Amino acid sequence: MSTTAMTSPTTDTASNGDTGKPGFVPLVAVVDFHHHRGPEVERWFGVSEGRDPAVEWDWSLLPFMALSDGAHASTEDFSYFTLVRPATDDSPATSLFGISCTRQMDAAQLLVRPPDVTRSTVQKAVVVIADTPQFFGMLRERLSVVTSAWFAQREFTDTEILRRFQDSLADEKERGQLNEEVDRDQYLGMSLRELVREFRWQTLVLLKCCLLQPKMLFFGSRCERLCMMQFSLISLIPGLLRNLQDSAGPDMNSYEKQLSQPTSLRTSDRNSLLAYMGLPLQIFGKGSLFGPYTPLQQLDLLADFGTKSYIVGSTNSLLLQQKDRYSDILINLDEDTVNITSTSLRNALALSHSDRRWIDFVTQEVNDTWDDANPQRPKTMGYRGSEEFIRLQFEEYLLSLISAVKYRNYLAQNAGNSKATLPHIEGDPSQDFGNEWIEYWMRTENYRLWNKNTDSHLFDIVEPRHPCAGGLSIDDVQRRIQQQVQDLHLDERFAVGKEVLGRNLAAGREKASTMFNKFYADMETLREAQRKRAEESKTEQSDAEKNGYNTDASKTQQTASSVGARAGAYIGSWTTWAGQKRKEGWGRSSNSNGSSGGGWGFGSVRKSRNITSNTLSDTSSEKNSTPLSSPALSTAGFASIEKPQADNTPHRKSEGDDKSRPITQHSFSESVLDGVASGEESGSSNPTSPRKPTVFKNDSTVATGPQEGRESSEESEGIAQTEVAKPTDAPSRDSDTR
């Protein structure tokens, strides 16, 4: 390529497709929603009286495009659409672009209510039709103000404000303000910063998908956002918004007819450079369609055999049920999802490592400079992360792409010639853009058109290298992991989870606190009740002690004195009786002839027991002059011992046990004390039950003293043993003694 061709000042007007575009005066129309006939064009502004462009140019779908489905759900909504202006004698067919502002108001607020208004609301749209969408960003604000002012009149028959609005647009067009050949891409569409932040790495996927020219379907409930997303996406292709004259219908192909290969280049002119490199890549041409908002009445055009590819948007959810028929890729803006139904398209759109590294870099720059208060401008107010920064990054990417593809073709044509390769380029640089995507793109119409009208050595102007060329590195892995974590929206989910957990913990803490407070209150109540009962019991006990101490003490003293008196009387009586018997000769030993000897012995004891037994068993025939009755036998206590129990419960052990047990002082003391205790408790001489002695267990008071006392004790043991024994035991003991 010669240097003269590169620096020639010759302009290339044919390359941008603008030479054949005639001037078009913007039109203003009013579309009304009639309650019986549906949407219809009510009047036109900017045409001669009696003319109807909708009828002349077959715009039968204009009312449905202006009043989008679901527009009644909001107070104000905007719709963007395309129309075909048929060819005339002096101009070919071209595309026109419409923007409508839809508003509604309560019918009761009308100053004069027409008779055909039968519903509670009135819905109308003000439409502007122009030959380019470049100025729609500015035009949208003016259209919104005019429509709002017209509705504020509450009188729709007064259309003076609409007529003046059309006059101002026509005057600007005549002065050339709407014909300036300037790059006004930034004035149309949603903010690119918002686009990149919302779709992140999928932004590059959508751009590369546009270049493959599939059937792309956008869905969203808000019509304005739906349309702006599509305009923002195609604006990433430099110069495309200024060359959409064939986008309204699949039969239009005027751009290709006017296109020719550039022969010169001004390196100082950006537009000249883009035109020489073959930009814009024309994705709307023969067999293609662009409809930012496409009503259901236009589905027949989408399903037509001649429609090979399109980018359209719809607000009707019926298309979601037939997405496989009407789309190769579905972008759901309500859910922020991208669903690729075509397998071959899905494989081709897989990003390479270099692609992912590049789009992650752009996304990071946007996120680092994001400002929630003003999303369209970086918080640093600098260049990095701005709208212009994003556009230039995508422009550089596309220039590197087409240069690498040209170098790929050059290598294929000069295979085996090592001198034909560039020394600073290793291998095939187009591999960094994805080999499957390159092969898919080379079969599209826009590639054919670009390759036909561009120089084969474009890689001499722009280096054929990916902006982020290179293999996979550890930084890419870390960035990919970080991006995947962000894609999971863990922060949002954890935030919701933390909020729910916090509420649950607060509620649980409140319930637990209430429960513990109630528990402690119940415990305090219980303790207070116990304390009161203890105090009352203590008070009652103290009152009872004060009132009944003397009575209890006197009873105790009386019982003790009575027991002691009876025991003393019994012992004294027994001692007197034993002494009397001793004086009369009891206890002395006798020989076989009946003479008595002095001293005490075992024989005298057994004899005395025998005598006592005989005396007790037969008191009625007693011949002794001395009576055997003693004071102790006449007492109530001793009588209670002799009397058997009424329930036949034995008071002593059996006969065998009685014989084997030695007669000791304990038997005497137990018999005496049992009788005393029984007499005290019952108050009579007949005890109800035998009772083991619990008082006076020390028998030393009975068996103490000199030899004389001991003899009395032995005799008393014999008496006591004989008295307690059963009546049948007396004969056996008498015979034993004898």
PEVENZI-V512312 format. One line per field, one symbol per residue. burial: # if it has 16 or more other C-alpha atoms within 10 Angstrom, else .. A space follows every 50 residues. Layout:
burial->???
This chain:
burial->.....#.....######...#...##########....###..###.... ..........#########.##...##########.......######## #####.#..#...........################.##..##.##..# ...#.......#..###.##..#....##....##############.## ################################################## ######..#########...##########################.... .#....##########..##.....########....#.#....##.##. ##########.######.##....#####....####.###.###.#### ###########.........#......#######..##.##...###.## #.####.##..########......#..##..#................. .................................................. ............#..##..##.###.##.......####........... ...#######.######.............###.########.##..... #.............################....###..#..#....... .##.....#.###############....#...#..#.
